[in-house]
Amino acid sequence: MAGSGGRVRWGSDTALVDDDEARRRLVAAAGRCLLARGAARLTVDEVAREAAVVRSTVYRYFGSRDELILAVLLERIDAAMRRVTEMLEHPDDATRSISDLIMHFNGLVPGNPFNEALFSPDSRWLVTSLEVQSELVVDTYHQHLRPLLTRWQATGQLRADLDLRETSRWLNTVGLLLLAPPWTQRSDAAKREFVEHYVVRALITVSAARPPS
């Protein structure tokens, strides 16, 4: 829910901040609360206290707790996808890169306290539900994947009948699947084998196909 425009007095600050800055501060406060308590336990009241504003200020910019969490997720996804696409060693090779995209993205969770909080047993269900239902999430993924997918399709590596935005949606969905049980108990090698056999082969053309590594 967008702000009504104008400026708002922020917490104990005497200065006024504009709507964009207010949203950024609320998302940052929500991120700190999420890291401390997990997504499932996050409340609007807690975010308001963390941001040093009244509850109504939060609702001026976000219609619900879930909108706040989604805003945090979008910020994290954007940064993660930027990093993952830069990690690709063979960006012109669809067969190699599709597997790497999913595996690199999932590899950002272990050892990262924030990402581990997002995909903890208590929070995973909520985060996954928000992601798979949000078209904004698809847009964010596709913003980063579109140049790659377009190039691979133009060079005959991806099937010509694929809707590229929907392809971005399902690559994200597969990634979320691998972050949930029973996949969390399986090795990276097993996850990669699944992706190469059942995801990559569904997307690439016969002429681009080669035996999985």
N, C-alpha and C positions, 0 to 999 in steps of 0.2 A: 504494500500500500504506500504510494508516494506521499511525500509531504505536501502541504497545501501551498507551499511557496513562501518566500520571505526568509526571515532569520529567526533564530530561537536563542534565548539566553541559556547558557550551558552550565549546569551544576553551580559551583561556587564561583565560576568565572564571571567577571563583570562584562567581558566582551560577548558580542553576539556572534554566532556562527551560522553559515548558510546551510541549506538542506543537505547538500552533498557531504559537507564536513560532519554534520550531525549523524547522518547515516553511517559514515565511516567510523565514528566514535562508538556508536551503538554496536556495530558489527565487531569491532575490536573488543568491546566489553563482553559481548556474547562469546567470543572466542576464548577469552580468559576464563569465563565461567564454565564453558564446555570442557576446557582442559582440566579444570579442577574437579568437576562433578560428572562429566559425561553428558551426552546429548539427551538421554532419557530423563535425567533429573533436572535439566535446565528449566528455569521459570522466568517469566517476564519480570516479576518482582526482583528476582536476583540480578538480572541484567540492569534494571533501573538503579538498584543500589550500587552496583559496580561502576556504572557510568555517572553516578551522582546526579541523577535526574529523577523527576517524578514519573510514576507509571504511565501517565497519559502522554508523556513525551515519547516513550517507546512506541505506544500505539499510534502516535501521529505518523510514524514512518513504517511500522510493521504491524500488520493486522493480527498476527498471532505469534506464539512461540515458534511454530514450525517455519514461518516466514523468516524469522531471525536465524534459525539453524540453517535454512536453505541459503541465506545470504552468506553465512560463513562458509558453507560447502562450495558455493560458486567461486568465492575468492580463492579457496584452497585448490579447487580443480583447475582454475585458470593458471595458477602458478605451477602446479604439478604437470599439466600438459605442456606448458612451455619448456619445462625441464626435460620431460620424457622425449619430446620430438627432437630436442637438441642432442640427446644421447644416442640416437639411431646411427649405427655404423654404416648401414647400407640403405640410405633413404630412397634410392632409385629402384630398390628390389622389394616388390610387394610381399613376396613369399617370406623373406627373412624379417621384414620390418613389422608385419602384422603381429607375429608372435612376440617380437621384441617390445612393441608398444604395450601390449597387455602385461607382459612379464615385468617390464621396467616400472610401469605404473603401480602394479601390486607390490613391487619391491620397495616402494616408498613408505609402506606401512610399518613393517618390523623395524624397531629401533627408533622410530620417531614418536615421541610422547603424544603429540597432538593427534597424529593419524591413528595411533593405537587407541586413544580415547574414543575416536570416532567409530572405530570398528571393534570395540570391546564387546563382550557378550551382551551387556546391558543396552548398548547403544546401537549395535549393528542393524537391528531390525528397523529402527526408526530412520537411520541414515539411508539404508537401502530403499525403504519405501519412498522417502522424499526424492531420492535421485531418480528412481524409475518412473515416477509420476510427473516429473518436472520437465517441461519443454525448454526452460531456461538452461537446465543442465545439458540437454542435447545440443542446444545452441552453442554452449561454451565448449563442449567437446568438439563439435563440428568446426568451430572457428579455427581450431588448431589442426584438425585432421583433414579439412577440406583441400588444402593445397596438395597434400600427399595423395589422397584418394583420387583427386582430379587427374593428377599426373599419371598415376598407375592405370587409371581407366583409359586415358588418352593413349597410353603406350601399349594397350591391349593386355595388360596383366590382370586387371579386374574385369569381371563379367560386365558386359555392356548394359545389361538390363538392371543393374543395381541402382537403387536410389541412394545417393551418397550420404545424405543426411540420416536416412534410416540405417545405413551401414555404421555410421558413428554411434547411433543409439545402441545397436546390438553389440558393438565392440565394448561399450561401457557396461552393458548388461552382463556380458561374459566376464568382464573383470570383477564385477560385484559378486557374481556366482563363486568365483575362485577365492573370495575373501570370507566365505561362509562355510560352515561345516557341511559335508565332511572334507571339503578341499583344504581347509586350514590344517588338517592333520596329514596331508599328502606332500610329497617332496616337490621342489621346483621342477625337477625333471618330469615327474608325472603330470604336473600342470601344463608344462610346455608340450608334452606329447599329446595331451588332450586338445590343446589349442591348434597344434599343427594338423592333427588328423580330422578334427570336427569343425573347426572354424575357418582356418586358412583354406582348406580344400573347398569349402562352400562359397568362397569369395573369388578365388583366382580362376583364370581361364585354363583350359587343358594345356595350351601351348606354354603357359608360364609355370605349370606345375612341375615339381621335382620331388623326389623322395624326401621326407622329413629328416632333419638331422638327428 
